[in-house]
Amino acid sequence: MVNSVGFRLFVIMCVCFQQLYAQNNFMAIQNHIDKIMMNARILSDIVQAEMTKQGLPSGPGVPPSANVAYSSFVDEVEGRLRVLEDTTASLTKQMNRCPNAPAPPAPPTNVIAESATSDNVSSIIVRWDPPNPVPDNLQYKVYFAAVDETGYQPQGEVVFKICDATQTSASITDLSPRSNYQVRVGTVAGVVTEASSVPQVIETPDIIPSTPQNLRIEGTTPNAVTLRWDSPDIAGVVTSYVLYYREEGGSPQMTETVKPPNLFYTVNDLSEGTRYQFDVAARSNNGEGPRSVPVEVKTIDFNPPHPLDLNCTSLNKTAVLLTWRKPLVLPGDGIIRGFNINYTDSRYREFFLYKTPDASATEAVIENLEPATVYYFQASSRTRKTFGGGGAVVMCNTKADAPSQPRNVQIELSRLDPPQLTIKWIPPYHTYGPLDNYTLHWGVKNGALRKEKIEPYRLRWDSDYLDDATVHEFKLYAVNLEGFGEPAVVQFTTPKRETIVPPNVTVDRVKGPNNTTMLRVKWDPPNQPVEGYRILYRKFEWVYTGRWKLKELNDPNALSTEIVVDEPNYSHIVVVRGTAKRQNPNYPIMGGQMGGQMGGQMGGQRGGQMGGQMGGQMGGQMMNNQARMNQGQPMVAGMMNQAGTPLAGQMNMPMMSAGMNGNMGGNMGGNMPMSNNMGGGMSGGVKVGPGQGSNPFGGQMSMRMSGNQQQPPQGNQLQQPIKMNSMSQPLSQGKIPEPPGFNKGGFNQPFRA
């Protein structure tokens, strides 16, 4: 080490000696050399001492180390190396001060070296930019030498000189492929001075391999193909093999990469029963060689087995849960990609398909089904190209839902006096199982409602006798085991009619033939001619559920009649009305109001006006005048005891525009609450006043109640008490005696004959 340093210094001193260095320069140089040699010797002694401590033998010819004291071997070595580095740098600086020596030119910039290999021969192309500024007499020198992977240079550099300063590139040819070379470029101006670029190590590319040989098929399954091939004749160092394949019919090309030294590969995840084309190419670090001759092969067909133990459970009205077990597939048999569920309903109207995303599923929820419907399900397995046969068919019922609305609901006036309606419909589109019944909620609009059940096979309903000139609302429900569906809602306004009310109506309970109970009804002649009489009657109920019954008398001179009652233990309500003379007993000409109502229904407001005019012109004027005279007559009602005789006094009540199908009551010496649904649309008691209630005869009426006492309803069946100021006129005859069962402020028992 000391000898090599001394040799370099000797060369430098010889050059500087020619430049006539001053004596002090030589002394400075000598001092630096002494320091370098001293620290080098100390460093050598430290190394030898550490080797001795660790029991390592010294190299041959190495003198024994002196006694050197140090605390840390690593720290001491690093410190001595820093001293050597600083001293050497100072010496170098001192040596550059040769007097009158020309400065070297700047080295070239942006030196780039690129390599290439073609036909088993490699080359390196070096490019650079000139120094700035460009000196006079500029020349370039290109140095290159072969080195190993560690950078060791076994031989000296090869140099060639470029005298043309405008040439800034050079090509180094006839190099070995896949070899490392160190390249640098120097600049020269004059005879002695020179600068050089930083050396670069570059690797020349390998040769491009030739075609792999003898590609062949070694095995086939439904979803895999195994291939084998031989190495290329010209290979160099192959970094990988690339296996190319595609399905027959122009599908996208796919690749697999194989690392040497492997010369075989199994391509998996193929489609069963499908023809494929394969070829292979070899790659080096210089690129990919040509592909081999392609080979074709068809994978084996595979019919997947169906899922096992398919089971169905109804979740709700529109969804079911299907579960199954995966079928057994042996390795190499094929790959199941998923499962198909085919299903339809019991009418085979439509067929549906549900696909699981993959073959890991063992259950599926089938949604958007119809409620209360029988469905059939069948499961099968699918591959990428086909699906197998289905397993056993499983039947499953969705849970029931309430039916949909009855359809095509039509309403018509089937009788005019007293008014009666007929409603017709067809069954719901969705019944979701057999219907239990139809339920009709009906009554005066915005009033209490009655509820009637209709057999499921009936598609028609005839109403009770209704109020006239009243809007009635009907809500028809279809009902199955799940409950009520959505209702079909219709409304109808009954026409306005004129009435004839006979005075002094009385009702007696009498015994008839065969121990029957009869109601003997009597009245006085009305003050206008009639064709006969209509008597409406029904049993008295606090919450009315029955219907009015009608008895017609065609004798205009009749002043009494007898009615046999089926339930003698109940009180009864009786209403008597005279029948005006007319051309048609069911459709009388009743003046402008009746014509207006019918005309309004047929043609709107204009039609109503025309209908009213026509009705009035066709002969109803006299009857209208007579009706106006009768509107002020009082309504007469009687009360009977159990023996059938009237109680003391009579109850003369003014006519109310509300009628028999509403709730009746009055203030008979105090507030008398009475809640009795008497037909029409009332299902509970309401206050009777002008325009309320339900009177099948309309206008004025004479009414008697007769029968046994009944216990009034409890809870909310009894509604507001009826006060006298709710009537259109005050009482006009006498004081009504207070019968048994009356309390101040309330009526807690009905009339009893």
VOGU-3710 file (C-alpha; in Angstrom, 3 decimals, decimal comma):
1> mvnsvgfrlf> 0,000/0,000/0,000  2,819/2,367/0,922  4,777/1,361/-2,148  1,845/2,132/-4,518  1,307/5,542/-2,944  4,984/6,314/-3,238  4,985/5,336/-6,899  2,111/7,694/-7,690  3,798/10,517/-5,857  7,008/9,844/-7,767
11> vimcvcfqql> 5,192/10,290/-11,085  3,567/13,511/-9,901  6,886/14,839/-8,628  8,546/14,096/-11,978  5,891/16,102/-13,820  6,106/18,949/-11,386  9,911/18,851/-11,438  9,717/19,826/-15,080  7,687/22,831/-14,005  10,459/23,985/-11,584
21> yaqnnfmaiq> 8,523/23,776/-8,341  9,686/26,020/-5,600  11,310/24,496/-2,550  8,386/25,286/-0,242  5,995/23,405/-2,533  8,160/20,306/-2,269  8,242/20,643/1,510  4,402/20,853/1,657  4,087/17,808/-0,533  6,542/15,879/1,623
31> nhidkimmna> 4,602/16,756/4,774  1,355/15,426/3,274  3,100/12,227/2,206  4,522/11,712/5,686  1,086/12,096/7,258  -0,460/9,669/4,773  2,217/7,029/5,386  2,041/7,443/9,175  -1,738/7,051/9,337  -1,583/4,154/6,898
41> rilsdivqae> 0,928/2,417/9,165  -1,195/3,036/12,262  -4,259/1,742/10,469  -2,337/-1,391/9,488  -1,244/-1,920/13,094  -4,845/-1,579/14,358  -6,029/-4,200/11,880  -3,245/-6,613/12,877  -3,951/-6,088/16,583  -7,676/-6,803/16,118
51> mtkqglpsgp> -6,889/-9,970/14,148  -4,594/-11,088/16,982  -7,383/-10,499/19,532  -9,755/-12,633/17,523  -7,119/-15,359/16,977  -6,910/-14,874/13,238  -3,618/-15,649/11,487  -1,787/-12,829/9,760  -1,015/-13,009/6,109  2,386/-14,310/4,937
61> gvppsanvay> 5,197/-11,712/5,110  3,218/-9,377/7,385  5,363/-8,055/10,260  4,003/-8,362/13,786  1,891/-5,438/14,947  3,130/-2,875/17,413  1,293/-2,178/20,631  -1,620/0,006/19,656  -4,175/1,237/22,173  -7,755/1,771/20,995
71> ssfvdevegr> -11,156/1,557/22,604  -13,274/0,557/19,596  -11,930/-1,102/16,513  -14,675/0,202/14,236  -14,505/3,769/15,523  -10,695/3,806/15,301  -10,648/2,515/11,705  -13,283/5,064/10,631  -11,296/7,891/12,242  -7,981/6,890/10,571
81> lrvledttas> -9,697/6,578/7,186  -11,100/10,087/7,527  -7,615/11,400/8,297  -6,190/9,603/5,269  -8,988/10,954/3,094  -8,462/14,535/4,242  -4,681/14,328/3,850  -4,931/12,825/0,376  -7,369/15,548/-0,682  -4,982/18,229/0,545
91> ltkqmnrcpn> -2,138/16,607/-1,332  -4,186/16,471/-4,503  -5,000/20,113/-4,121  -1,357/20,935/-3,606  -0,313/19,000/-6,710  -2,758/20,920/-8,918  -0,802/24,083/-8,272  1,846/23,278/-10,858  2,849/26,725/-12,147  2,095/27,583/-15,778
101> apappapptn> 0,213/24,248/-16,369  -2,814/24,560/-18,712  -6,254/23,668/-17,154  -7,952/20,530/-18,583  -11,191/20,979/-20,615  -14,580/20,159/-19,048  -15,781/16,560/-19,498  -18,579/15,787/-21,965  -22,161/15,988/-20,640  -25,282/13,837/-21,028
111> viaesatsdn> -23,369/10,683/-21,838  -25,827/7,931/-22,847  -24,861/4,352/-23,675  -27,314/1,943/-25,357  -26,836/-1,705/-26,277  -28,393/-4,033/-28,831  -27,980/-7,625/-29,972  -28,684/-8,931/-33,458  -27,644/-12,210/-35,070  -25,847/-13,301/-31,931
121> vssiivrwdp> -23,628/-10,162/-32,007  -23,974/-7,245/-29,583  -23,015/-3,590/-29,881  -22,995/-0,443/-27,742  -23,740/3,047/-29,042  -22,455/5,992/-26,950  -23,804/9,538/-27,344  -22,815/12,735/-25,532  -22,945/16,507/-25,640  -19,767/18,665/-26,048
131> pnpvpdnlqy> -18,309/20,478/-23,034  -19,199/24,096/-22,489  -17,230/26,107/-23,495  -15,666/24,122/-26,313  -11,832/24,623/-26,194  -9,538/24,817/-29,173  -8,009/21,591/-30,471  -10,768/19,545/-28,725  -10,581/15,795/-29,160  -12,492/12,851/-27,626
141> kvyfaavdet> -11,379/9,492/-26,313  -13,823/6,589/-25,878  -12,808/3,963/-23,311  -14,498/0,584/-22,794  -13,597/-2,613/-20,976  -15,339/-5,865/-20,068  -16,269/-6,213/-16,371  -17,991/-8,908/-14,351  -21,187/-8,623/-12,268  -19,196/-7,083/-9,371
151> gyqpqgevvf> -17,552/-4,447/-11,573  -14,131/-6,152/-11,606  -12,153/-5,357/-14,748  -9,897/-8,322/-15,600  -8,210/-6,589/-18,539  -7,217/-3,035/-19,434  -9,410/-0,532/-21,201  -9,638/-0,308/-24,967  -9,466/3,271/-26,200  -10,022/4,866/-29,532
161> kicdatqtsa> -9,546/8,484/-30,381  -11,950/10,872/-32,162  -10,154/13,835/-33,644  -13,295/15,499/-35,064  -14,716/17,695/-32,313  -18,126/17,747/-34,053  -18,578/13,986/-33,732  -20,530/13,272/-30,515  -21,315/9,550/-30,850  -19,451/6,293/-31,249
171> sitdlsprsn> -20,400/2,663/-31,930  -18,621/-0,196/-30,211  -19,236/-3,452/-32,117  -18,361/-7,147/-32,038  -19,282/-7,467/-28,375  -20,575/-10,576/-26,639  -24,336/-10,902/-25,903  -25,485/-10,824/-22,295  -22,147/-9,274/-21,097  -21,266/-6,248/-18,937
181> yqvrvgtvag> -19,050/-3,428/-20,250  -17,761/-0,227/-18,626  -17,813/2,823/-20,900  -16,545/6,405/-20,429  -15,779/9,368/-22,707  -12,810/11,720/-22,225  -12,041/15,212/-23,580  -8,477/16,226/-24,557  -7,135/19,707/-25,315  -3,352/19,860/-25,979
191> vvteassvpq> -0,817/17,211/-25,185  -1,098/16,431/-21,461  -4,411/17,567/-19,858  -7,569/15,426/-20,106  -11,042/15,156/-18,428  -13,372/12,140/-18,419  -17,071/11,393/-17,863  -18,231/9,145/-15,062  -17,870/5,503/-16,127  -21,097/3,640/-16,966
201> vietpdiips> -21,626/-0,105/-16,798  -24,048/-1,435/-19,413  -25,224/-4,974/-20,132  -25,604/-6,114/-23,716  -28,881/-7,941/-24,455  -29,149/-11,645/-24,900  -30,018/-13,191/-28,231  -33,712/-13,679/-29,158  -34,631/-17,363/-28,841  -35,779/-19,376/-31,818
211> tpqnlriegt> -39,070/-21,334/-31,973  -39,768/-23,940/-29,251  -39,922/-27,397/-30,801  -42,459/-30,219/-30,876  -45,471/-28,696/-29,050  -47,857/-31,553/-28,182  -50,953/-32,455/-26,084  -50,334/-34,782/-23,165  -53,726/-34,848/-21,412  -57,343/-33,557/-21,609
221> tpnavtlrwd> -60,230/-33,261/-19,124  -63,534/-31,338/-19,387  -61,860/-28,173/-18,060  -58,070/-28,632/-18,524  -55,446/-29,419/-21,173  -51,801/-30,407/-20,453  -49,127/-29,483/-23,082  -45,400/-30,205/-23,438  -42,670/-28,837/-25,780  -38,898/-28,914/-26,391
231> spdiagvvts> -36,344/-26,107/-26,011  -35,531/-23,814/-28,972  -32,472/-24,664/-31,078  -31,041/-21,169/-30,534  -31,837/-20,110/-27,038  -29,214/-18,088/-25,191  -30,772/-17,686/-21,738  -34,579/-18,186/-21,898  -36,315/-16,096/-19,228  -39,826/-17,517/-19,813
241> yvlyyreegg> -42,154/-19,360/-22,181  -45,488/-17,814/-23,204  -48,356/-20,195/-23,968  -51,070/-18,726/-26,195  -54,572/-20,231/-26,560  -58,064/-19,297/-27,691  -61,452/-20,898/-28,203  -62,532/-21,866/-31,670  -64,654/-19,190/-33,305  -62,573/-16,037/-32,848
251> spqmtetvkp> -62,820/-15,587/-29,086  -60,229/-13,370/-27,313  -56,696/-14,755/-26,999  -55,472/-15,786/-23,536  -51,931/-16,428/-22,278  -50,104/-18,355/-19,579  -46,435/-17,740/-18,547  -44,155/-20,682/-17,758  -40,774/-20,246/-16,013  -37,821/-22,387/-17,155
261> pnlfytvndl> -36,641/-25,021/-16,794  -40,283/-26,249/-17,068  -41,196/-27,431/-20,572  -44,819/-28,414/-19,816  -47,956/-26,714/-18,468  -51,610/-27,512/-17,626  -54,127/-24,882/-18,708  -57,103/-24,972/-16,310  -60,534/-23,314/-16,165  -61,425/-24,193/-19,748
271> segtryqfdv> -64,937/-24,822/-21,033  -66,101/-28,383/-21,419  -66,761/-29,781/-24,891  -64,935/-26,845/-26,544  -62,200/-26,818/-29,208  -59,048/-24,800/-28,406  -55,888/-23,812/-30,335  -52,496/-23,615/-28,549  -48,996/-22,351/-29,489  -45,882/-21,373/-27,477
281> aarsnngegp> -42,978/-18,883/-27,770  -39,688/-18,396/-25,840  -38,525/-15,110/-24,354  -35,132/-13,696/-23,362  -34,227/-10,325/-21,905  -33,993/-9,121/-25,498  -37,566/-10,027/-26,434  -39,804/-12,856/-27,627  -39,004/-15,281/-30,377  -41,376/-16,695/-33,009
291> rsvpvevkti> -44,278/-18,930/-31,978  -44,415/-22,646/-32,497  -46,659/-24,529/-34,883  -50,173/-24,447/-33,272  -51,989/-27,554/-32,072  -55,766/-28,031/-31,603  -57,673/-30,092/-29,055  -61,276/-30,416/-27,816  -62,048/-30,696/-24,120  -64,219/-33,552/-22,891
301> dfnpphpldl> -68,004/-33,034/-22,630  -69,500/-32,773/-19,118  -73,154/-33,177/-18,069  -73,325/-31,777/-14,514  -75,476/-33,581/-11,925  -78,427/-31,721/-10,416  -78,529/-30,366/-6,833  -79,765/-32,713/-4,134  -82,618/-32,483/-1,619  -84,347/-29,414/-3,013
311> nctslnktav> -86,693/-28,000/-0,372  -89,068/-25,007/-0,390  -90,381/-22,875/2,496  -92,858/-20,020/2,130  -91,478/-16,810/3,639  -94,322/-14,398/3,074  -96,991/-13,512/0,543  -94,559/-12,966/-2,332  -91,371/-14,898/-1,525  -90,177/-18,444/-0,846
321> lltwrkplvl> -86,854/-19,886/0,347  -85,259/-22,745/-1,608  -82,461/-24,843/-0,091  -80,429/-27,734/-1,551  -77,194/-29,733/-1,233  -74,372/-29,523/-3,742  -74,032/-32,537/-6,034  -70,978/-34,791/-5,744  -68,364/-34,081/-8,456  -65,092/-36,010/-8,523
331> pgdgiirgfn> -61,786/-34,324/-9,471  -61,430/-34,213/-13,227  -65,156/-34,733/-13,868  -65,862/-31,087/-14,628  -66,583/-27,741/-13,006  -70,075/-26,619/-11,931  -70,284/-22,840/-12,344  -73,656/-22,273/-10,673  -77,231/-23,482/-10,258  -80,420/-22,704/-12,190
341> inytdsryre> -83,892/-22,591/-10,617  -86,752/-22,963/-13,116  -90,227/-22,252/-11,792  -93,807/-21,570/-12,860  -97,223/-21,360/-11,234  -99,901/-24,035/-11,263  -101,519/-22,540/-14,371  -98,266/-22,677/-16,359  -98,849/-19,148/-17,602  -95,210/-18,046/-17,522
351> fflyktpdas> -91,873/-19,731/-16,908  -89,090/-18,047/-14,972  -85,383/-18,695/-14,404  -83,284/-17,757/-11,384  -79,472/-18,156/-11,541  -77,159/-18,271/-8,562  -74,018/-16,124/-8,988  -71,694/-19,107/-8,501  -71,594/-22,721/-7,339  -71,061/-21,873/-3,670
361> ateavienle> -74,767/-21,116/-3,105  -76,942/-23,676/-1,317  -80,063/-21,520/-0,960  -81,973/-18,840/-2,841  -84,874/-16,491/-2,078  -87,327/-16,299/-4,985  -89,256/-13,013/-4,818  -91,989/-11,119/-6,700  -94,392/-14,076/-6,575  -98,175/-13,927/-6,397
371> patvyyfqas> -99,792/-14,431/-2,970  -101,735/-17,622/-2,245  -100,401/-19,274/-5,399  -99,009/-22,748/-6,007  -95,564/-22,724/-7,656  -93,424/-25,546/-8,998  -89,624/-25,394/-8,695  -86,873/-27,482/-10,301  -83,105/-27,066/-9,765  -80,272/-27,931/-12,170
381> srtrktfggg> -76,515/-27,361/-12,354  -74,877/-25,303/-15,060  -71,412/-25,148/-16,575  -69,909/-22,412/-18,687  -71,504/-23,746/-21,861  -74,519/-25,822/-20,822  -76,702/-27,034/-17,962  -77,626/-30,509/-16,808  -80,936/-32,162/-16,227  -83,198/-30,992/-13,431
391> gavvmcntka> -83,965/-32,861/-10,258  -87,316/-33,588/-8,678  -90,011/-30,906/-8,974  -90,968/-29,295/-5,659  -94,362/-27,663/-5,073  -94,715/-24,687/-2,751  -97,543/-22,326/-1,785  -96,942/-18,652/-1,132  -98,746/-17,279/1,872  -102,186/-15,848/1,270
401> dapsqprnvq> -103,039/-12,174/0,987  -106,298/-10,325/1,256  -108,165/-10,257/-2,077  -108,146/-7,353/-4,465  -111,169/-5,118/-5,093  -114,399/-6,466/-6,521  -114,573/-5,371/-10,145  -117,077/-3,606/-12,371  -119,295/-2,524/-9,468  -122,579/-1,152/-10,867
411> ielsrldppq> -125,396/0,478/-8,900  -128,925/1,175/-10,106  -132,243/2,372/-8,693  -134,389/-0,766/-8,733  -137,432/0,791/-6,973  -138,497/4,412/-6,693  -141,117/4,448/-3,917  -139,811/3,652/-1,416  -136,287/3,943/-2,857  -134,348/0,719/-3,218
421> ltikwippyh> -130,990/0,066/-4,938  -129,395/-2,954/-6,578  -125,608/-3,382/-6,702  -123,914/-5,852/-9,058  -120,235/-6,783/-9,455  -117,855/-9,449/-10,658  -115,260/-11,215/-8,453  -111,819/-9,712/-7,750  -109,024/-10,392/-10,161  -107,000/-11,860/-7,287
431> tygpldnytl> -108,906/-13,866/-4,705  -105,819/-15,608/-3,270  -107,714/-18,697/-2,339  -111,449/-19,192/-1,839  -113,487/-16,202/-0,731  -115,187/-16,388/2,639  -117,757/-13,694/1,865  -118,338/-10,220/0,528  -118,886/-7,564/3,191  -120,769/-4,366/2,413
441> hwgvkngalr> -120,443/-1,268/4,598  -123,138/1,174/3,620  -125,156/4,097/4,857  -125,697/7,798/4,506  -122,466/9,469/3,455  -120,448/10,762/6,433  -122,865/9,002/8,763  -122,839/5,728/10,620  -122,488/2,584/8,498  -124,294/-0,729/8,465
451> kekiepyrlr> -122,423/-3,933/7,755  -123,867/-6,829/5,810  -122,253/-10,090/4,773  -122,992/-11,558/1,357  -122,352/-15,162/0,327  -119,217/-15,480/-1,820  -121,157/-16,984/-4,735  -123,601/-14,054/-4,873  -122,694/-11,146/-7,122  -125,764/-9,022/-6,430
461> wdsdylddat> -127,176/-7,182/-3,443  -130,537/-5,450/-2,985  -130,645/-2,649/-0,466  -133,091/-1,899/2,279  -135,626/0,881/1,652  -133,657/4,119/1,707  -134,086/7,801/2,439  -134,979/9,990/-0,457  -132,845/12,932/-1,611  -129,854/11,525/0,296
471> vhefklyavn> -126,307/10,637/-0,723  -125,605/7,023/0,190  -122,142/5,463/0,171  -121,361/1,785/-0,350  -118,023/0,078/0,360  -117,839/-3,470/-0,958  -115,056/-5,720/0,379  -114,000/-9,185/-0,744  -112,962/-11,317/2,250  -110,867/-14,482/2,412
481> legfgepavv> -109,096/-16,290/5,250  -106,486/-13,495/5,412  -109,051/-10,764/5,919  -110,525/-7,811/4,067  -109,141/-6,566/0,766  -109,330/-3,032/-0,559  -112,946/-1,880/-0,972  -114,702/-0,830/-4,139  -116,496/2,430/-3,237  -119,618/3,761/-5,010
491> qfttpkreti> -122,139/6,473/-4,144  -125,732/7,091/-5,109  -128,144/9,963/-4,448  -131,751/8,867/-4,080  -134,357/11,095/-5,784  -136,692/13,522/-4,034  -140,332/12,365/-3,634  -143,669/13,860/-2,562  -145,494/12,178/0,347  -149,043/11,751/1,647
501> vppnvtvdrv> -149,256/11,183/5,398  -152,553/9,962/6,888  -153,378/11,459/10,323  -154,052/9,775/13,659  -152,107/6,558/13,163  -152,531/4,045/16,018  -150,994/0,627/16,552  -152,402/-2,068/18,851  -150,927/-5,440/19,717  -153,601/-8,149/19,397
511> kgpnnttmlr> -153,795/-11,912/19,373  -154,404/-13,513/16,028  -155,366/-16,999/14,809  -153,269/-19,938/15,985  -151,937/-17,917/18,919  -150,122/-15,456/16,646  -149,342/-11,879/17,558  -150,550/-9,132/15,249  -150,197/-5,394/15,054  -153,529/-3,692/14,272
521> vkwdppnqpv> -152,757/-0,438/12,505  -155,460/2,264/12,062  -155,465/5,740/10,556  -157,808/8,481/9,383  -158,272/9,409/5,700  -155,732/11,906/4,367  -156,912/15,237/2,970  -156,125/14,264/-0,640  -157,073/11,325/-2,827  -154,861/8,231/-2,813
531> egyrilyrkf> -154,686/4,946/-4,739  -153,831/2,953/-1,648  -151,416/2,747/1,244  -147,952/1,417/1,977  -147,130/0,246/5,488  -143,466/-0,151/6,499  -142,692/-2,021/9,693  -139,811/-3,645/11,500  -138,802/-4,688/14,966  -137,261/-2,044/17,173
541> ewvytgrwkl> -133,474/-2,377/17,834  -131,030/0,033/19,402  -128,451/-0,920/16,809  -130,503/-1,912/13,842  -129,378/-4,960/11,852  -132,579/-6,048/10,147  -134,622/-4,577/7,307  -137,903/-2,848/6,758  -140,835/-4,940/5,620  -143,459/-3,545/3,272
551> kelndpnals> -147,191/-4,208/3,084  -149,099/-2,553/0,243  -152,856/-1,893/0,221  -154,412/-1,080/-3,144  -157,731/-0,042/-1,568  -157,928/3,799/-1,439  -160,685/3,516/1,234  -158,730/1,290/3,590  -158,338/2,776/7,083  -156,747/-0,204/8,912
561> teivvdepny> -154,760/-3,375/8,455  -153,306/-6,174/10,510  -149,694/-7,334/10,399  -148,528/-10,676/11,761  -145,173/-10,277/13,515  -142,582/-13,050/13,649  -140,904/-11,895/16,841  -143,630/-10,910/19,309  -141,177/-10,236/22,135  -139,783/-7,195/20,346
571> shivvvrgta> -141,228/-3,728/20,023  -142,034/-2,718/16,473  -141,978/0,468/14,460  -144,755/1,105/11,940  -144,895/3,801/9,253  -148,016/4,494/7,120  -148,079/6,480/3,907  -150,663/7,103/1,250  -149,986/6,261/-2,389  -150,680/9,175/-4,708
581> krqnpnypim> -152,540/8,581/-7,911  -150,124/8,190/-10,813  -149,623/6,382/-14,089  -146,894/3,973/-12,908  -146,953/2,910/-9,245  -143,200/2,339/-9,109  -142,160/5,395/-11,137  -144,623/8,206/-10,398  -144,558/11,664/-11,911  -143,744/13,657/-8,799
591> ggqmggqmgg> -143,268/17,122/-10,107  -140,271/19,286/-10,738  -138,131/17,965/-7,903  -138,316/14,322/-9,040  -137,753/15,218/-12,650  -134,829/17,408/-11,682  -133,187/14,631/-9,710  -133,520/12,093/-12,526  -132,543/14,594/-15,147  -129,480/15,568/-13,094
601> qmggqrggqm> -128,335/11,969/-12,983  -128,835/11,531/-16,697  -127,347/14,696/-18,050  -125,777/16,998/-15,491  -127,135/20,313/-14,347  -128,713/21,231/-17,676  -130,335/17,829/-17,911  -131,629/18,238/-14,356  -133,259/21,520/-15,211  -134,867/20,075/-18,316
611> ggqmggqmgg> -135,955/16,974/-16,400  -137,496/19,143/-13,726  -139,379/21,161/-16,278  -140,593/18,054/-18,044  -141,708/16,456/-14,790  -143,617/19,536/-13,802  -145,262/19,907/-17,211  -146,324/16,283/-17,381  -148,862/16,599/-14,646  -147,194/16,950/-11,293
621> qmmnnqarmn> -148,174/20,537/-10,600  -151,316/19,695/-8,745  -149,509/17,098/-6,694  -146,743/19,574/-5,954  -149,260/22,091/-4,648  -150,875/19,409/-2,555  -147,474/18,330/-1,219  -146,626/21,873/-0,190  -149,793/21,991/1,843  -148,919/18,721/3,559
631> qgqpmvagmm> -145,378/19,659/4,531  -146,577/21,452/7,623  -148,628/18,525/8,954  -147,339/16,922/12,129  -146,048/13,360/12,379  -148,252/11,331/14,689  -146,870/8,506/16,779  -148,586/6,388/19,384  -147,359/4,347/22,315  -148,933/1,093/23,495
641> nqagtplagq> -148,763/-0,892/26,667  -148,480/-4,640/26,877  -152,197/-5,093/26,661  -152,227/-3,412/23,304  -154,049/-0,246/24,399  -152,525/3,137/23,737  -150,873/4,951/26,594  -152,602/8,074/27,801  -152,259/10,780/25,225  -150,718/10,763/21,812
651> mnmpmmsagm> -147,371/12,039/20,608  -147,792/14,420/17,707  -144,311/15,099/16,238  -143,631/17,508/13,435  -142,395/15,978/10,189  -138,599/15,784/9,900  -136,812/15,598/6,613  -134,705/12,866/8,167  -136,576/9,624/8,200  -136,972/6,103/9,229
661> ngnmggnmgg> -133,519/4,864/8,320  -131,909/7,334/10,671  -132,169/7,596/14,420  -135,333/8,958/15,875  -135,896/10,737/19,110  -137,166/13,848/20,669  -137,323/15,814/23,834  -140,395/14,411/25,506  -140,568/16,473/28,652  -136,781/16,514/28,930
671> nmpmsnnmgg> -133,745/15,317/27,110  -134,573/11,826/25,860  -131,589/9,992/24,322  -132,639/7,410/21,823  -130,328/5,555/19,448  -132,053/3,215/17,063  -130,810/2,395/13,609  -133,954/2,054/11,591  -132,470/1,111/8,252  -130,663/2,804/5,458
681> gmsggvkvgp> -127,032/3,422/6,100  -127,068/3,866/9,890  -125,208/1,363/12,035  -125,345/3,347/15,307  -127,379/6,114/16,860  -127,053/9,632/15,535  -128,907/12,839/16,170  -131,989/13,127/13,981  -132,538/16,501/12,486  -133,337/18,072/9,149
691> gqgsnpfggq> -131,563/16,222/6,383  -130,396/13,341/8,607  -131,547/9,834/9,224  -133,242/7,531/6,751  -136,938/7,605/5,879  -137,948/5,240/3,121  -141,127/7,211/2,622  -139,379/10,608/2,624  -141,021/13,926/3,433  -143,652/13,636/6,158
701> msmrmsgnqq> -144,609/10,368/7,779  -146,898/8,961/10,467  -145,207/6,473/12,755  -146,174/4,291/15,674  -143,944/2,135/17,876  -145,356/-0,895/19,597  -143,819/-3,818/21,444  -142,064/-5,026/24,546  -139,410/-3,157/26,428  -135,784/-3,837/25,554
711> qppqgnqlqq> -132,637/-3,076/27,440  -130,735/-0,171/25,831  -127,255/-0,890/24,407  -124,119/-0,374/26,423  -121,013/1,646/25,569  -120,868/3,659/22,424  -123,975/2,112/20,856  -126,047/4,901/22,389  -125,135/8,254/20,899  -126,120/11,864/21,567
721> pikmnsmsqp> -129,519/12,647/23,081  -132,065/14,133/20,692  -133,381/17,501/21,697  -136,569/19,161/20,637  -134,784/22,029/18,905  -133,462/19,531/16,382  -136,995/19,182/14,960  -138,457/21,403/12,326  -141,531/22,365/14,407  -142,509/22,296/18,102
731> lsqgkipepp> -145,049/19,820/19,460  -148,510/20,919/18,402  -150,863/18,825/20,488  -151,037/18,309/24,222  -148,467/17,151/26,692  -146,977/13,724/26,351  -147,210/11,674/29,535  -143,972/10,209/30,821  -144,131/6,433/30,395  -142,398/3,965/32,686
741> gfnkggfnqp> -138,656/3,790/32,130  -138,112/7,492/31,520  -135,501/9,339/33,529  -134,753/12,977/33,539  -132,098/13,755/31,037  -132,176/10,333/29,380  -134,206/7,512/27,839  -133,035/4,154/29,085  -135,756/1,773/27,789  -137,750/1,631/24,520
751> fra> -141,553/1,813/24,237  -143,311/-1,377/25,129  -146,835/-2,429/24,175
//
